[in-house]
């Protein structure tokens, strides 16, 4: 029911008038493996489209089990203690450094609590950089580019994460890279570079133009070879102690993804286990392994920080 492009010929026929779903198992699978809704090319996804059912309008509610503890005084009845309510952004304790998740929600970035929750991790990792004059680069500035079937010359309207970074890092120089045009975004501490991630030479030329970076985030097309080419060209210029982060590892766009190429999640997960890069292309493997001595650590985080889900973010720390 959830496999993409699964051939149902001979299984679902003109004589089929119902399909039985094991709701409890299906809900668990959708939440844990599919991000809450079926892929549109799966059998279940096609049925939703056929019957005009919008899964976003009726999301599967999170299953939160109360944490129970027992306090037993002599000759007294056990008392159950429920888990405390989740702290909202408005209730969060205010500190000198603004909470990054609050900023993501303020500017409408999907890195915040509304979707990916990346900012929970980033707020912890980026604390030592907040008050420093660093160079920061993000690739991919607004959702909806060619990876979603749109023209690279689309009209861009916002760059929420750039606005978030400018407020979070008051002394940083923020650099943005995208295949679409964001030159209209003006700020004394922001500089935009237009670059096609499908062209490795273009990435190399842009890398030569950029100053050494302290933090790099790849949130561009998410195609495996795009991510890998960007890493090979940009990681060498990362400052010592810098962080290189690759987002959205569990999704690759059909318009760009090459068949047979090693997925980026698999590539870095293998390295984190063995300190060796294994790739379907021996030349690419050799390039990555040449950079291995400069990597002090590689850490993989699953979607929603749930161990049972697929790898979603790679954080690479430079020696």
C-alpha positions in Angstrom: 0.0 0.0 0.0 2.9 2.4 0.6 5.4 1.2 -2.0 5.9 3.7 -4.8 4.8 2.7 -8.3 3.7 -0.7 -7.0 1.9 -2.6 -9.8 -1.5 -3.7 -8.5 -2.6 -5.4 -11.8 -4.3 -8.7 -10.8 -4.6 -7.6 -7.2 -7.0 -4.7 -7.4 -9.5 -5.4 -10.3 -12.9 -4.2 -11.4 -14.3 -6.7 -9.0 -12.5 -5.1 -6.0 -14.9 -3.0 -4.0 -13.0 -2.6 -0.7 -9.5 -2.8 0.7 -9.0 -3.7 4.3 -6.4 -1.6 6.2 -5.0 -2.5 9.6 -5.4 1.0 10.9 -3.2 0.7 14.0 -0.3 -0.7 12.0 -0.8 1.7 9.0 -0.9 4.8 11.2 2.3 3.7 13.0 4.0 3.0 9.6 2.9 6.4 8.2 4.2 8.3 11.2 7.5 6.4 11.7 8.5 5.8 8.0 6.6 8.1 5.7 6.6 11.4 7.5 2.9 11.3 8.3 1.4 10.7 4.9 1.8 8.3 2.0 3.9 9.1 -1.1 1.6 10.4 -3.9 2.8 7.5 -6.2 1.9 4.8 -3.7 -1.3 2.9 -3.9 -2.7 4.6 -0.8 -1.4 8.0 -2.1 -3.2 7.5 -5.4 -6.4 6.6 -3.6 -6.3 9.8 -1.6 -5.8 11.8 -4.8 -8.7 9.9 -6.5 -11.1 10.6 -3.7 -9.9 14.2 -3.1 -8.7 13.5 0.4 -6.1 16.0 1.7 -3.9 14.3 4.3 -2.5 17.7 5.5 -6.1 18.7 6.4 -6.4 15.7 8.8 -2.9 14.9 10.1 -2.4 11.8 12.2 -2.2 13.1 15.8 1.0 12.3 17.7 0.8 9.3 20.0 2.1 10.6 23.4 2.1 8.1 26.2 1.9 9.6 29.7 5.0 8.9 31.8 3.8 7.3 34.9 5.6 7.1 38.2 4.3 5.7 41.4 4.7 7.4 44.8 3.8 5.1 47.6 3.8 6.3 51.2 3.2 3.7 53.9 -0.4 2.5 53.8 -1.3 5.0 51.0 -2.7 4.5 47.6 -0.3 4.8 44.6 -0.5 8.1 42.9 0.0 8.4 39.1 2.1 11.3 37.8 1.5 12.4 34.3 4.1 13.8 32.0 4.3 17.7 32.0 2.8 19.6 29.2 5.0 20.5 26.3 6.5 24.0 26.7 5.5 26.3 23.9 7.6 29.1 22.3 5.7 31.8 24.2 6.3 30.0 27.5 10.0 29.4 27.0 12.5 31.1 29.3 14.0 34.1 27.7 17.8 34.4 27.6 20.3 36.8 26.2 20.6 34.7 23.0 17.2 34.2 21.2 16.0 30.7 20.8 16.6 29.6 17.3 13.3 27.6 17.1 11.4 30.8 18.1 13.1 32.7 15.3 12.4 29.9 12.7 8.7 30.0 13.7 8.7 33.8 13.6 10.1 34.0 10.0 8.2 30.9 8.7 11.2 28.6 8.2 10.5 24.9 7.9 13.6 24.3 10.1 11.5 25.2 13.1 8.8 23.5 15.1 6.2 23.4 12.3 8.1 20.7 10.4 11.7 19.5 10.6 12.7 20.8 14.1 16.3 21.2 12.9 16.7 24.4 14.9 16.6 22.4 18.2 19.9 20.8 17.1 21.3 23.9 15.6 20.7 26.1 18.7 22.9 23.7 20.6 25.6 23.4 18.0 25.8 27.1 17.1 26.0 28.6 20.6 29.8 29.0 20.5 29.5 31.0 17.2 26.6 33.3 18.1 28.7 36.3 19.2 31.6 35.8 16.8 32.3 37.5 13.5 31.9 34.3 11.4 31.2 33.5 7.8 28.0 31.5 7.3 26.8 29.9 4.1 23.4 28.4 3.3 22.6 26.7 0.0 18.9 26.7 -1.0 17.0 29.7 0.1 13.3 29.1 -0.6 11.3 25.9 -1.2 9.8 25.3 -4.7 12.8 25.3 -7.1 13.6 23.0 -10.0 13.7 20.0 -7.6 9.9 20.4 -7.4 9.5 20.8 -11.2 9.6 24.6 -11.3 11.8 26.8 -13.4 15.1 28.0 -12.0 13.9 31.5 -13.2 10.9 31.4 -11.0 9.9 34.5 -9.1 11.3 34.2 -5.6 9.4 36.0 -2.8 11.1 35.3 0.5 14.2 33.8 2.1 13.0 33.0 5.6 16.1 31.2 6.9 18.4 34.0 5.8 16.3 36.5 7.8 16.5 34.0 10.7 20.3 33.7 10.5 20.8 37.5 10.3 18.9 38.0 13.6 20.5 34.9 15.3 24.1 35.8 14.4 24.3 39.6 15.0 28.0 39.8 13.9 28.1 37.2 11.1 28.4 37.7 7.4 25.7 35.5 5.9 26.1 34.1 2.4 23.3 32.6 0.3 23.6 30.3 -2.7 20.7 29.2 -5.0 20.0 28.3 -8.6 17.2 30.9 -8.6 17.7 34.7 -8.2 17.6 36.2 -4.8 19.7 39.3 -5.6 16.7 41.4 -4.5 17.4 40.4 -0.9 19.4 43.3 0.5 21.3 43.5 3.8 24.7 44.9 4.7 25.6 41.5 6.2 24.2 39.3 3.4 25.7 38.4 0.0 24.0 36.3 -2.6 25.6 33.9 -5.2 23.6 32.3 -8.0 24.9 28.8 -8.8 23.6 25.7 -10.5 24.2 22.7 -8.2 24.1 20.4 -11.2 27.3 22.0 -12.5 30.3 21.0 -10.4 32.5 23.5 -12.2 30.1 26.3 -11.2 30.3 25.1 -7.6 34.1 25.2 -7.7 34.1 28.7 -9.2 31.7 29.9 -6.5 33.9 28.3 -3.8 36.9 30.2 -5.1 34.9 33.5 -4.7 33.7 32.8 -1.2 35.8 33.5 1.9 36.6 30.5 4.2 33.4 29.5 6.1 32.7 28.6 9.7 29.3 27.0 9.1 27.9 25.6 5.9 24.3 24.2 5.5 23.2 22.4 2.4 19.5 22.8 2.0 19.6 23.0 -1.8 18.1 20.5 -4.3 18.8 17.4 -2.1 19.9 15.4 -5.1 22.7 13.0 -4.0 25.3 14.1 -6.6 24.5 17.7 -5.9 25.1 17.2 -2.2 28.3 15.3 -2.8 29.8 17.7 -5.3 29.1 20.6 -3.0 30.8 18.9 -0.1 33.9 18.0 -2.2 34.2 21.6 -3.4 33.3 23.5 -0.2 34.5 21.4 2.7 38.2 22.0 2.0 37.7 25.7 2.5 35.8 25.3 5.8 37.7 26.8 8.7 39.2 24.5 11.3 36.5 23.7 13.9 33.8 24.5 11.4 30.6 22.6 10.8 29.2 21.3 7.5 25.6 20.2 7.6 23.5 18.4 5.0 19.7 18.4 5.4 16.8 16.3 4.2 18.9 13.2 3.5 15.8 10.9 3.2 14.3 12.7 0.2 15.8 13.0 -3.3 14.0 14.8 -6.2 13.1 12.7 -9.2 14.0 15.4 -11.8 17.7 15.4 -10.6 18.5 12.1 -8.9 20.8 9.8 -10.8 20.1 6.0 -10.8 22.7 3.9 -9.2 24.5 6.6 -7.3 25.2 6.0 -3.6 22.8 8.0 -1.5 24.4 10.8 0.6 22.9 9.4 3.8 24.4 5.9 3.1 27.7 7.5 2.3 28.1 9.4 5.5 26.4 6.8 7.7 29.0 4.3 6.4 31.8 6.7 7.2 30.5 7.4 10.7 30.7 3.6 11.4 34.0 2.7 9.7 35.9 6.0 9.0 35.9 5.0 5.4 33.8 6.3 2.5 32.3 3.7 0.1 30.8 4.9 -3.1 29.4 3.3 -6.3 31.9 5.5 -8.2 35.5 4.6 -7.2 36.8 8.1 -8.2 34.2 9.8 -6.0 35.1 7.4 -3.2 38.8 8.3 -3.5 38.0 12.1 -3.4 35.9 11.7 -0.2 38.5 9.5 1.4 41.2 12.1 0.7 39.2 14.4 2.9 38.6 11.9 5.7 41.7 12.9 7.7 40.2 16.4 8.0 37.0 15.1 9.5 37.1 14.9 13.3 33.5 13.6 13.6 30.4 12.7 11.5 27.1 12.5 13.3 23.8 11.4 11.8 20.4 12.5 13.2 17.1 10.8 12.2 13.9 12.6 11.3 12.3 14.2 14.3 15.2 12.8 16.3 13.5 9.4 16.4 15.9 6.4 16.2 13.3 4.4 14.4 13.2 6.8 11.4 15.6 7.3 8.6 18.6 9.5 8.7 17.7 13.1 8.0 20.7 15.3 8.9 24.4 14.8 8.7 26.7 17.0 10.8 30.4 16.9 9.9 33.0 18.6 12.1 36.3 19.7 10.6 39.6 19.0 12.4 
